[in-house]
């Protein structure tokens, strides 16, 4: 009697889980989604959906019984969940990497210990830690909560000690990291697909943020070959030190002196890698599936210059956006099937391919501006 094919487990059912599930299904695989939100996008198309908390014992037993491998959609999955699962099934990435990367203080200390370049930073875990920073004189800094927080949430710029003390009171946390604000030339990110014996680097994207939320990614990034090689070397060092398998994104700052600094590391697929769905022969989501299935690694090749723009809930404020504007050659729309459009919430994205990056940028900006017309 033929044994039933095992499902692939994905912890988290938001848009990253959705796009992973879509790709896995196209590859003939079946996906189990675990998410506490009963209306999560990926849960609506999963082969099996468990609507439960991430540490629910019955849910985790079900995953161990029906899956050979498991991955995560976002870094705030409790690392203890992964510790439980990896005793029985393959878990990508490993619990130790997630434990480090889901806490900004752990992450910064990891970078410092491994002599990897990042901004000057201080830990704040007590009033005493805060008072030790009274004599800082190279403001401004950015204060961030050590856990949770994304798209600019849980962080603020502070220009003096008084503002720092007030921010510590207002940010609703007991633990913070204070990072020196740098003179920024550009932000870029490197997605890496980390197989057992090989690292596949996807093309580097240049990222433009609005209100701390990624607005647009341009690929290829306008950086020197020297910068590109440095970024790949730092990313490889991070992967090796963490013994990392899975898809990883490293966000980098390039300052006005062309210094390359690690901003943050995401142990998962990333918004800035969405361009790869149409822009590459193998997307970040296909790599994620292939790693879980222990497939042979293949390089991701950029098929043409590409621009990705996020669509936030603000677009839906007065009416449904006119998505016919995106119904044109080499334009691709992805909606995330979320129940409610909220201000600042990522509801979808669109991608424009063109043989000229400048032209792709002009076309995408034109479409975005028209979508915003009232």
Buried (B, 14 or more C-beta within 10 A) or exposed (E): EEEEEBBBBBBBBBBBBBBBBBBBBEBEBBBBBBBBEEEBBBBBBBBBBBBBBBEBEEBBEBBBEBBBBBBBBBBBBBBEBBBBBBEBBBBBBBBBBBBBBBBBBBBBBBBEEEEBBBBBBBBBEEEEBBEEBEEBEEBEBBBBBBBBBBBBEBBBEBEEBEBBBEBBEEBEBEBBBBBBBBEEBBBBBBBBBBBEEEBBBBBBBBBBEEEEBBBBBBBBBEBEEEBBEBBBEBBBBBBEBBEBBBBBBBBBBBBEEEBBBBBBBBBBBBBBBBBBBBBBEBBBBBBBBBBBBEEEBBEBEBEBBBBBBBBBBBBBEEEEBEBEBBEEEBBBBBBBBBEEBEEEBBBBBBBBBBEEBEEBBBBBBEBBEEBEEE
